[in-house]
Amino acid sequence: VELAADADALLQSPFVYELTLAPLSRASTAHMLSRLVGAGGGVDDDVLDVIYERSSGVALFSVELLLHALGPAKIAHIDAADRVVNAAANDVALRRALPSKLSAVVLARAEALPLRTQLTLH
């Protein structure tokens, strides 16, 4: 409740503008993710399908899922054709490896940090 009141108060400032973004399309999500990681070959359909399904087109969540897949989860990689591909045997493993909530992705990234850095975050 307090947070909502703070947000309402913030929106009353003449220096704050609220901008509501529509979800990205599947094609826009693919383009954004390819550009983000420099994958000139794009994002493989099975990887994109899972990310888009989980993120519902929310750009931040899409980015975090891809970074998680390429990083801590090691469930995707960029192949010789410069394409983000599924490193798992099938899409079931990919679906299991990618969290369904943004908070879980952020927590997993924090847990992958060195212990001293994790303690700083607390």
OpenMM code with the backbone's topology and positions (N, CA, C; nanometers):
from openmm import Vec3, app, unit

residues = "VAL GLU LEU ALA ALA ASP ALA ASP ALA LEU LEU GLN SER PRO PHE VAL TYR GLU LEU THR LEU ALA PRO LEU SER ARG ALA SER THR ALA HIS MET LEU SER ARG LEU VAL GLY ALA GLY GLY GLY VAL ASP ASP ASP VAL LEU ASP VAL ILE TYR GLU ARG SER SER GLY VAL ALA LEU PHE SER VAL GLU LEU LEU LEU HIS ALA LEU GLY PRO ALA LYS ILE ALA HIS ILE ASP ALA ALA ASP ARG VAL VAL ASN ALA ALA ALA ASN ASP VAL ALA LEU ARG ARG ALA LEU PRO SER LYS LEU SER ALA VAL VAL LEU ALA ARG ALA GLU ALA LEU PRO LEU ARG THR GLN LEU THR LEU HIS".split()
positions = [
    Vec3(0.0830, -0.1191, 0.0000),
    Vec3(0.0000, 0.0000, 0.0000),
    Vec3(0.0866, 0.1244, 0.0000),
    Vec3(0.1901, 0.1240, 0.0814),
    Vec3(0.2793, 0.2385, 0.0901),
    Vec3(0.3503, 0.2625, -0.0435),
    Vec3(0.3913, 0.1546, -0.1080),
    Vec3(0.4589, 0.1655, -0.2368),
    Vec3(0.3661, 0.2258, -0.3417),
    Vec3(0.2408, 0.1845, -0.3424),
    Vec3(0.1431, 0.2388, -0.4372),
    Vec3(0.1230, 0.3880, -0.4128),
    Vec3(0.1179, 0.4273, -0.2874),
    Vec3(0.1018, 0.5698, -0.2547),
    Vec3(0.2232, 0.6489, -0.3010),
    Vec3(0.3442, 0.5923, -0.2838),
    Vec3(0.4659, 0.6580, -0.3298),
    Vec3(0.4648, 0.6733, -0.4815),
    Vec3(0.4198, 0.5701, -0.5509),
    Vec3(0.4137, 0.5760, -0.6974),
    Vec3(0.3138, 0.6814, -0.7419),
    Vec3(0.2004, 0.6871, -0.6767),
    Vec3(0.1001, 0.7884, -0.7103),
    Vec3(0.1557, 0.9289, -0.6888),
    Vec3(0.2253, 0.9479, -0.5776),
    Vec3(0.2845, 1.0782, -0.5478),
    Vec3(0.3899, 1.1140, -0.6522),
    Vec3(0.4689, 1.0173, -0.6906),
    Vec3(0.5725, 1.0410, -0.7909),
    Vec3(0.5112, 1.0836, -0.9240),
    Vec3(0.4018, 1.0220, -0.9612),
    Vec3(0.3365, 1.0543, -1.0880),
    Vec3(0.2757, 1.1945, -1.0892),
    Vec3(0.2608, 1.2545, -0.9733),
    Vec3(0.2080, 1.3910, -0.9662),
    Vec3(0.3147, 1.4953, -0.9988),
    Vec3(0.4397, 1.4547, -0.9988),
    Vec3(0.5495, 1.5464, -1.0275),
    Vec3(0.5445, 1.5918, -1.1731),
    Vec3(0.5725, 1.7185, -1.1982),
    Vec3(0.5747, 1.7663, -1.3373),
    Vec3(0.6946, 1.7122, -1.4159),
    Vec3(0.7888, 1.6485, -1.3455),
    Vec3(0.9080, 1.5952, -1.4101),
    Vec3(0.8964, 1.4470, -1.4440),
    Vec3(0.7822, 1.3887, -1.4117),
    Vec3(0.7617, 1.2459, -1.4340),
    Vec3(0.6526, 1.2268, -1.5375),
    Vec3(0.6802, 1.1383, -1.6309),
    Vec3(0.5822, 1.1065, -1.7342),
    Vec3(0.5645, 0.9558, -1.7371),
    Vec3(0.4415, 0.9122, -1.7276),
    Vec3(0.4129, 0.7691, -1.7312),
    Vec3(0.4001, 0.7254, -1.8763),
    Vec3(0.4716, 0.6203, -1.9089),
    Vec3(0.4699, 0.5673, -2.0442),
    Vec3(0.4320, 0.4203, -2.0377),
    Vec3(0.3215, 0.3855, -2.0965),
    Vec3(0.2760, 0.2481, -2.0980),
    Vec3(0.3160, 0.1858, -2.2311),
    Vec3(0.3879, 0.0766, -2.2240),
    Vec3(0.4351, 0.0092, -2.3453),
    Vec3(0.3516, -0.1147, -2.3720),
    Vec3(0.3183, -0.1342, -2.4964),
    Vec3(0.2478, -0.2556, -2.5365),
    Vec3(0.3496, -0.3695, -2.5445),
    Vec3(0.3041, -0.4922, -2.5286),
    Vec3(0.3964, -0.6058, -2.5430),
    Vec3(0.4553, -0.6085, -2.6838),
    Vec3(0.5776, -0.6573, -2.6940),
    Vec3(0.6404, -0.6728, -2.8249),
    Vec3(0.5776, -0.7904, -2.8994),
    Vec3(0.5806, -0.7831, -3.0295),
    Vec3(0.5385, -0.8971, -3.1107),
    Vec3(0.6488, -1.0024, -3.1055),
    Vec3(0.6194, -1.1198, -3.1523),
    Vec3(0.7194, -1.2268, -3.1569),
    Vec3(0.8367, -1.1840, -3.2448),
    Vec3(0.8055, -1.1240, -3.3606),
    Vec3(0.9109, -1.0800, -3.4535),
    Vec3(0.9970, -0.9704, -3.3913),
    Vec3(0.9353, -0.8765, -3.3214),
    Vec3(1.0110, -0.7696, -3.2558),
    Vec3(1.0980, -0.8248, -3.1432),
    Vec3(1.0451, -0.9223, -3.0709),
    Vec3(1.1231, -0.9864, -2.9646),
    Vec3(1.2447, -1.0551, -3.0242),
    Vec3(1.2264, -1.1272, -3.1332),
    Vec3(1.3381, -1.1962, -3.1996),
    Vec3(1.4441, -1.0961, -3.2456),
    Vec3(1.4011, -0.9870, -3.3046),
    Vec3(1.4946, -0.8846, -3.3530),
    Vec3(1.5719, -0.8232, -3.2358),
    Vec3(1.5003, -0.7867, -3.1291),
    Vec3(1.5652, -0.7256, -3.0132),
    Vec3(1.6691, -0.8194, -2.9522),
    Vec3(1.6324, -0.9471, -2.9341),
    Vec3(1.7242, -1.0421, -2.8712),
    Vec3(1.8455, -1.0691, -2.9591),
    Vec3(1.8245, -1.0778, -3.0891),
    Vec3(1.9367, -1.0999, -3.1812),
    Vec3(2.0352, -0.9839, -3.1757),
    Vec3(1.9819, -0.8631, -3.1750),
    Vec3(2.0673, -0.7445, -3.1691),
    Vec3(2.1395, -0.7344, -3.0351),
    Vec3(2.0694, -0.7712, -2.9292),
    Vec3(2.1262, -0.7634, -2.7945),
    Vec3(2.2541, -0.8453, -2.7827),
    Vec3(2.2514, -0.9662, -2.8312),
    Vec3(2.3677, -1.0547, -2.8151),
    Vec3(2.4556, -1.0582, -2.9389),
    Vec3(2.4220, -0.9790, -3.0401),
    Vec3(2.5029, -0.9746, -3.1617),
    Vec3(2.4949, -1.1022, -3.2423),
    Vec3(2.3817, -1.1715, -3.2319),
    Vec3(2.3630, -1.2964, -3.3060),
    Vec3(2.3060, -1.2630, -3.4432),
    Vec3(2.3948, -1.2424, -3.5392),
    Vec3(2.3527, -1.2059, -3.6744),
    Vec3(2.2638, -1.3104, -3.7387),
    Vec3(2.2742, -1.4343, -3.6918),
    Vec3(2.1926, -1.5416, -3.7467),
    Vec3(2.0564, -1.5531, -3.6820),
    Vec3(2.0298, -1.4711, -3.5808),
    Vec3(1.8996, -1.4709, -3.5162),
    Vec3(1.8905, -1.5654, -3.3981),
    Vec3(1.7688, -1.5864, -3.3545),
    Vec3(1.7396, -1.6740, -3.2413),
    Vec3(1.6592, -1.7919, -3.2942),
    Vec3(1.7066, -1.9118, -3.2653),
    Vec3(1.6395, -2.0330, -3.3111),
    Vec3(1.4945, -2.0345, -3.2626),
    Vec3(1.4056, -2.0899, -3.3448),
    Vec3(1.2629, -2.0880, -3.3132),
    Vec3(1.2280, -2.1513, -3.1792),
    Vec3(1.2915, -2.2621, -3.1437),
    Vec3(1.2542, -2.3255, -3.0167),
    Vec3(1.2930, -2.2398, -2.8968),
    Vec3(1.4065, -2.1720, -2.9057),
    Vec3(1.4478, -2.0815, -2.7975),
    Vec3(1.3530, -1.9619, -2.7928),
    Vec3(1.3260, -1.9044, -2.9076),
    Vec3(1.2372, -1.7892, -2.9140),
    Vec3(1.0966, -1.8236, -2.8647),
    Vec3(1.0471, -1.9405, -2.9026),
    Vec3(0.9127, -1.9813, -2.8603),
    Vec3(0.8993, -1.9817, -2.7082),
    Vec3(0.9968, -2.0404, -2.6405),
    Vec3(0.9908, -2.0489, -2.4942),
    Vec3(1.0038, -1.9101, -2.4321),
    Vec3(1.0976, -1.8313, -2.4805),
    Vec3(1.1164, -1.6970, -2.4252),
    Vec3(0.9928, -1.6113, -2.4475),
    Vec3(0.9381, -1.6155, -2.5674),
    Vec3(0.8212, -1.5326, -2.5963),
    Vec3(0.6992, -1.5783, -2.5155),
    Vec3(0.6821, -1.7071, -2.5033),
    Vec3(0.5700, -1.7617, -2.4256),
    Vec3(0.5797, -1.7192, -2.2790),
    Vec3(0.7015, -1.7302, -2.2228),
    Vec3(0.7209, -1.6955, -2.0812),
    Vec3(0.7073, -1.5456, -2.0576),
    Vec3(0.7620, -1.4662, -2.1475),
    Vec3(0.7683, -1.3213, -2.1252),
    Vec3(0.6427, -1.2475, -2.1684),
    Vec3(0.5603, -1.3116, -2.2502),
    Vec3(0.4402, -1.2464, -2.3047),
    Vec3(0.4727, -1.1163, -2.3767),
    Vec3(0.5924, -1.1096, -2.4333),
    Vec3(0.6315, -0.9906, -2.5079),
    Vec3(0.6849, -0.8766, -2.4237),
    Vec3(0.7056, -0.8993, -2.2933),
    Vec3(0.7619, -0.7958, -2.2059),
    Vec3(0.9133, -0.7918, -2.2306),
    Vec3(0.9601, -0.6793, -2.2814),
    Vec3(1.0993, -0.6679, -2.3264),
    Vec3(1.2006, -0.7027, -2.2174),
    Vec3(1.1870, -0.6448, -2.0983),
    Vec3(1.2831, -0.6711, -1.9904),
    Vec3(1.2885, -0.8190, -1.9558),
    Vec3(1.1733, -0.8831, -1.9453),
    Vec3(1.1687, -1.0252, -1.9109),
    Vec3(1.2306, -1.1084, -2.0225),
    Vec3(1.2054, -1.0727, -2.1476),
    Vec3(1.2640, -1.1444, -2.2615),
    Vec3(1.4166, -1.1392, -2.2566),
    Vec3(1.4687, -1.0201, -2.2315),
    Vec3(1.6145, -1.0018, -2.2237),
    Vec3(1.6718, -1.0851, -2.1098),
    Vec3(1.6110, -1.0761, -1.9933),
    Vec3(1.6608, -1.1501, -1.8772),
    Vec3(1.6556, -1.3009, -1.9001),
    Vec3(1.5509, -1.3493, -1.9657),
    Vec3(1.5424, -1.4928, -1.9954),
    Vec3(1.6537, -1.5360, -2.0901),
    Vec3(1.6798, -1.4561, -2.1927),
    Vec3(1.7873, -1.4918, -2.2862),
    Vec3(1.9227, -1.4908, -2.2156),
    Vec3(1.9480, -1.3883, -2.1366),
    Vec3(2.0758, -1.3817, -2.0651),
    Vec3(2.0901, -1.4985, -1.9677),
    Vec3(1.9803, -1.5383, -1.9061),
    Vec3(1.9818, -1.6540, -1.8167),
    Vec3(2.0116, -1.7821, -1.8956),
    Vec3(1.9486, -1.7959, -2.0105),
    Vec3(1.9697, -1.9153, -2.0934),
    Vec3(2.1141, -1.9252, -2.1419),
    Vec3(2.1720, -1.8120, -2.1769),
    Vec3(2.3105, -1.8106, -2.2259),
    Vec3(2.4115, -1.8169, -2.1118),
    Vec3(2.3724, -1.7703, -1.9944),
    Vec3(2.4639, -1.7627, -1.8811),
    Vec3(2.4464, -1.8753, -1.7821),
    Vec3(2.3868, -1.8442, -1.6658),
    Vec3(2.3794, -1.9433, -1.5581),
    Vec3(2.3170, -2.0771, -1.5971),
    Vec3(2.2120, -2.0758, -1.6755),
    Vec3(2.1443, -2.2015, -1.7106),
    Vec3(2.2234, -2.2819, -1.8128),
    Vec3(2.3043, -2.2134, -1.8938),
    Vec3(2.3839, -2.2778, -1.9995),
    Vec3(2.2970, -2.3705, -2.0852),
    Vec3(2.1772, -2.3245, -2.1147),
    Vec3(2.0820, -2.4052, -2.1899),
    Vec3(2.0739, -2.3594, -2.3361),
    Vec3(2.1432, -2.2506, -2.3658),
    Vec3(2.1499, -2.2009, -2.5034),
    Vec3(2.2915, -2.1509, -2.5281),
    Vec3(2.3290, -2.1461, -2.6539),
    Vec3(2.4590, -2.0898, -2.6902),
    Vec3(2.4509, -2.0316, -2.8309),
    Vec3(2.5534, -1.9573, -2.8676),
    Vec3(2.5602, -1.9009, -3.0025),
    Vec3(2.6488, -1.9939, -3.0838),
    Vec3(2.5918, -2.0490, -3.1913),
    Vec3(2.6634, -2.1491, -3.2698),
    Vec3(2.7545, -2.0849, -3.3752),
    Vec3(2.8198, -2.1684, -3.4549),
    Vec3(2.9136, -2.1223, -3.5577),
    Vec3(2.8453, -2.0367, -3.6640),
    Vec3(2.7151, -2.0544, -3.6807),
    Vec3(2.6393, -1.9750, -3.7779),
    Vec3(2.5896, -1.8438, -3.7164),
    Vec3(2.6403, -1.8111, -3.5967),
    Vec3(2.6053, -1.6877, -3.5278),
    Vec3(2.4564, -1.6820, -3.4940),
    Vec3(2.4031, -1.7946, -3.4515),
    Vec3(2.2609, -1.8090, -3.4181),
    Vec3(2.2479, -1.8603, -3.2751),
    Vec3(2.1535, -1.8033, -3.1980),
    Vec3(2.1267, -1.8522, -3.0625),
    Vec3(2.0468, -1.9810, -3.0759),
    Vec3(2.1026, -2.0910, -3.0243),
    Vec3(2.0374, -2.2216, -3.0372),
    Vec3(2.0223, -2.2883, -2.9009),
    Vec3(1.9301, -2.3816, -2.8960),
    Vec3(1.9032, -2.4609, -2.7767),
    Vec3(2.0189, -2.5591, -2.7575),
    Vec3(2.0823, -2.5557, -2.6414),
    Vec3(2.1922, -2.6474, -2.6128),
    Vec3(2.1424, -2.7765, -2.5498),
    Vec3(2.0136, -2.7799, -2.5153),
    Vec3(1.9551, -2.8988, -2.4532),
    Vec3(1.9130, -2.9988, -2.5601),
    Vec3(1.8836, -3.1190, -2.5143),
    Vec3(1.8415, -3.2239, -2.6071),
    Vec3(1.7050, -3.1941, -2.6679),
    Vec3(1.6205, -3.1215, -2.5936),
    Vec3(1.4861, -3.0925, -2.6428),
    Vec3(1.4311, -2.9667, -2.5764),
    Vec3(1.3144, -2.9228, -2.6215),
    Vec3(1.2583, -2.8003, -2.5656),
    Vec3(1.2016, -2.8199, -2.4256),
    Vec3(1.1773, -2.9441, -2.3837),
    Vec3(1.1297, -2.9691, -2.2467),
    Vec3(1.2373, -2.9253, -2.1480),
    Vec3(1.3616, -2.9594, -2.1753),
    Vec3(1.4721, -2.9189, -2.0877),
    Vec3(1.4870, -2.7669, -2.0862),
    Vec3(1.4688, -2.7058, -2.2013),
    Vec3(1.4758, -2.5599, -2.2098),
    Vec3(1.3659, -2.4967, -2.1258),
    Vec3(1.2453, -2.5500, -2.1363),
    Vec3(1.1325, -2.4967, -2.0583),
    Vec3(1.1570, -2.5115, -1.9082),
    Vec3(1.2158, -2.6232, -1.8676),
    Vec3(1.2451, -2.6451, -1.7248),
    Vec3(1.3530, -2.5503, -1.6739),
    Vec3(1.4471, -2.5175, -1.7595),
    Vec3(1.5612, -2.4358, -1.7179),
    Vec3(1.5291, -2.2872, -1.7074),
    Vec3(1.4256, -2.2430, -1.7776),
    Vec3(1.3933, -2.1007, -1.7763),
    Vec3(1.2796, -2.0711, -1.6782),
    Vec3(1.3067, -1.9840, -1.5822),
    Vec3(1.2050, -1.9502, -1.4823),
    Vec3(1.0808, -1.8870, -1.5453),
    Vec3(0.9693, -1.9005, -1.4771),
    Vec3(0.8445, -1.8456, -1.5288),
    Vec3(0.8163, -1.7055, -1.4761),
    Vec3(0.9008, -1.6566, -1.3846),
    Vec3(0.8817, -1.5221, -1.3289),
    Vec3(1.0106, -1.4423, -1.3384),
    Vec3(0.9965, -1.3131, -1.3625),
    Vec3(1.1118, -1.2250, -1.3729),
    Vec3(1.1916, -1.2259, -1.2435),
    Vec3(1.1247, -1.2262, -1.1295),
    Vec3(1.1958, -1.2251, -1.0015),
    Vec3(1.2856, -1.3479, -0.9865),
    Vec3(1.2427, -1.4618, -1.0373),
    Vec3(1.3239, -1.5841, -1.0285),
    Vec3(1.4486, -1.5729, -1.1158),
    Vec3(1.4369, -1.5076, -1.2305),
    Vec3(1.5531, -1.4892, -1.3187),
    Vec3(1.6543, -1.3974, -1.2513),
    Vec3(1.6070, -1.2879, -1.1951),
    Vec3(1.6965, -1.1933, -1.1284),
    Vec3(1.7638, -1.2598, -1.0085),
    Vec3(1.6874, -1.3362, -0.9309),
    Vec3(1.7440, -1.4073, -0.8158),
    Vec3(1.8502, -1.5077, -0.8603),
    Vec3(1.8249, -1.5800, -0.9682),
    Vec3(1.9231, -1.6771, -1.0187),
    Vec3(2.0519, -1.6068, -1.0613),
    Vec3(2.0389, -1.4900, -1.1240),
    Vec3(2.1587, -1.4147, -1.1635),
    Vec3(2.2357, -1.3678, -1.0407),
    Vec3(2.1634, -1.3253, -0.9373),
    Vec3(2.2302, -1.2812, -0.8149),
    Vec3(2.3009, -1.3979, -0.7469),
    Vec3(2.2379, -1.5145, -0.7478),
    Vec3(2.2974, -1.6326, -0.6844),
    Vec3(2.4212, -1.6820, -0.7591),
    Vec3(2.4349, -1.6456, -0.8856),
    Vec3(2.5512, -1.6858, -0.9636),
    Vec3(2.6721, -1.5953, -0.9369),
    Vec3(2.6503, -1.4855, -0.8667),
    Vec3(2.7592, -1.3932, -0.8352),
    Vec3(2.8480, -1.4515, -0.7258),
    Vec3(2.9723, -1.4043, -0.7164),
    Vec3(3.0590, -1.4486, -0.6069),
    Vec3(2.9950, -1.4157, -0.4717),
    Vec3(3.0239, -1.4964, -0.3721),
    Vec3(2.9628, -1.4818, -0.2402),
    Vec3(2.9804, -1.3414, -0.1843),
    Vec3(3.0971, -1.2845, -0.1973),
    Vec3(3.1233, -1.1506, -0.1430),
    Vec3(3.0281, -1.0473, -0.2072),
    Vec3(3.0053, -1.0595, -0.3363),
    Vec3(2.9120, -0.9693, -0.4065),
    Vec3(2.7689, -0.9943, -0.3603),
    Vec3(2.7333, -1.1193, -0.3408),
    Vec3(2.5991, -1.1505, -0.2910),
    Vec3(2.5757, -1.0877, -0.1543),
    Vec3(2.6758, -1.0926, -0.0678),
    Vec3(2.6622, -1.0352, 0.0655),
    Vec3(2.6462, -0.8839, 0.0581),
    Vec3(2.7098, -0.8228, -0.0394),
    Vec3(2.6955, -0.6779, -0.0588),
    Vec3(2.5524, -0.6442, -0.0968),
    Vec3(2.4887, -0.7301, -0.1758),
    Vec3(2.3513, -0.7061, -0.2183),
    Vec3(2.2528, -0.7147, -0.1033),
    Vec3(2.2866, -0.7958, -0.0034),
    Vec3(2.1958, -0.8116, 0.1118),
    Vec3(2.2109, -0.6943, 0.1991),
] * unit.nanometer
topology = app.Topology()
chain = topology.addChain("A")
for resn in residues:
    res = topology.addResidue(resn, chain)
    for name in ("N", "CA", "C"):
        topology.addAtom(name, app.Element.getBySymbol(name[0]), res)
